[in-house]
Amino acid sequence: MRVSTAPLRFAKGHGTQNDFVILPDPDADLDLTVDLVTVLCDRQRGLGADGVLRVARAGALVAAGVLADLPTGVAPDDWFMDYRNADGSIAEMCGNGVRVFAHYCRTTGLVHDDAFTVGSRAGGRPVTVHSFDQSLADVTVAMGPVRFDGPGAVGIAGRDLTGEAVDVGNPHLACVVDGLTPTGLAALDLTGPPALDAERFPRGANVEILTVPQPTDGRDGVDFTADLRVFERGVGETRSCGTGLVAGAAAGLRRLGRGEGVVGLSVPGGAVQVTVTAAGAFLRGPSRLVAHGELIDGFAVDQR
Ligand SMILES: N[C@@H](CCC[C@H](N)C(=O)O)C(=O)O
């Protein structure tokens, strides 16, 4: 755990209620241990969050040995989103996290342009900040390619479901369920962990359940709408998951025999828009910053 006595600064934010503790650490000085992440994310002992976003220069993370190399499309001076799940595990990408990260960089003056690249373990992710103030931003993330990895099965919510394994930098199983209504989706019990075949999913997977996308009249440039819930690897059910929304949109379009389209998705935490093209996917949605603060020294010591 961190030995420095300087107070640990943080911010708190969320993207469609997928919430994060943001730790500014430009030179990657912080020893971001599993214990530190889990106590920060604990909703009783810490600040409470689905994950942690460390804000560091990519080159500093390489120098500190946190990253072995710079991922594709990431330059040493790029701001890198060092993402950790609430259980302390490392994930390759976080779509909602990138929106919140970009908002944080913009409001704190780390970045002075509206278009820049955020580093992630899955590679560089170009962002466009359409609008922002201290509290709210509207951000599009170029999420890169969407790769289908074949069919998969899962036991979840007392049901056996099949879906598409989808790689969006991190692994997903997106289950588009025939006949499922938004009300039926809302009634599912997602408190228990999904049963996944460990040989089929050696890295585990985030599991999405969604309704079959329905066509719209093209209003707001959206071709289809669907409702989605997600059980995240390393977290549990969250109110939104950006990479999961991209995986779900791509699987939903595929179910309709389409490789491209714009899907408006509703999740328990809000709504986003996903554009799937042959070249890659784009995720557009809100970011909210809710606090900037300082942790009290010793906060991470065993608390009872
Ligand atoms: N909430 C994220 C995804 C975070 C990582 C995920 N739990 C994993 O382990 O892959 C998002 O918005 O994409």
The ligand as a Tripos MOL2 file, in Angstrom:
@<TRIPOS>MOLECULE
LIG
   13    12     1     0     0
SMALL
NO_CHARGES

@<TRIPOS>ATOM
      1 N1        -18.1200   -1.1600  -16.9550 N.3       1 LIG1
      2 C1        -17.2330   -1.3180  -18.0270 C.3       1 LIG1
      3 C2        -16.5340   -2.6280  -18.1830 C.3       1 LIG1
      4 C3        -15.5520   -2.8480  -17.0360 C.3       1 LIG1
      5 C4        -14.7080   -4.0800  -17.1920 C.3       1 LIG1
      6 C5        -15.4620   -5.3620  -17.0870 C.3       1 LIG1
      7 N2        -16.0800   -5.5560  -15.8020 N.3       1 LIG1
      8 C6        -14.5020   -6.5260  -17.3960 C.2       1 LIG1
      9 O1        -13.9750   -7.1490  -16.4520 O.co2     1 LIG1
     10 O2        -14.2510   -6.7700  -18.5710 O.co2     1 LIG1
     11 C7        -17.7070   -0.7010  -19.3080 C.2       1 LIG1
     12 O3        -18.3850    0.3330  -19.2200 O.co2     1 LIG1
     13 O4        -17.3380   -1.1600  -20.3890 O.co2     1 LIG1
@<TRIPOS>BOND
     1     1     2 1
     2     2     3 1
     3     2    11 1
     4     3     4 1
     5     4     5 1
     6     5     6 1
     7     6     7 1
     8     6     8 1
     9     8     9 2
    10     8    10 1
    11    11    12 2
    12    11    13 1
@<TRIPOS>SUBSTRUCTURE
     1 LIG1         1 GROUP 0 **** ****
